[in-house]
Amino acid sequence: MRVLVEHLPADSSYARAVHGEQADWTVTDHLLAAVVDHLAVANWMFATVHRDEDAEPAEYPEAVPRPEGGVTAPLGTGATRVTDPQSEGNADSATPSEIVAFLSAP
């Protein structure tokens, strides 16, 4: 019985009961969410650097929602979930004005 239960498909009722909505997310889903997040941040950075100095700064993009209690990135990649650099507790990230100053320096 143990062998049968261990080899049930990842989208089985048993997997959903044990792992919740995280069972619906495959490694591919996590990678695609990370790609979308990184692309959104890259577009935000491009728009921030190329905006008119008097224009209102672009709003930082929201991360793709992940399942509760799930991993933020595939294991072994060293990647982390994209977070707002303006949020408190994220001292390692640059603020939008620091990014603009860095990219516009001669």
Residue pairs with C-beta under 8 A, 6 or more apart in sequence:
5 14
8 14
8 15
9 15
10 23
10 26
11 23
11 24
12 23
15 23
16 23
16 24
20 67
20 68
20 69
21 67
21 68
22 67
22 68
22 69
22 70
24 67
25 66
25 67
25 70
27 74
30 66
30 70
30 71
30 73
30 74
31 74
33 63
33 64
33 66
34 73
34 74
34 79
34 81
34 82
36 64
37 61
37 63
37 64
37 81
37 82
38 82
40 61
40 82
41 61
41 82
43 61
44 58
44 60
44 61
45 99
45 103
47 58
48 57
48 58
48 96
48 99
48 100
49 99
49 100
49 103
49 104
51 57
51 58
57 96
60 84
60 85
60 86
60 96
61 82
63 81
63 82
63 83
66 72
66 81
72 80
72 81
73 79
73 80
73 81
83 90
83 93
84 90
85 93
85 94
85 95
85 96
86 95
86 96
94 102
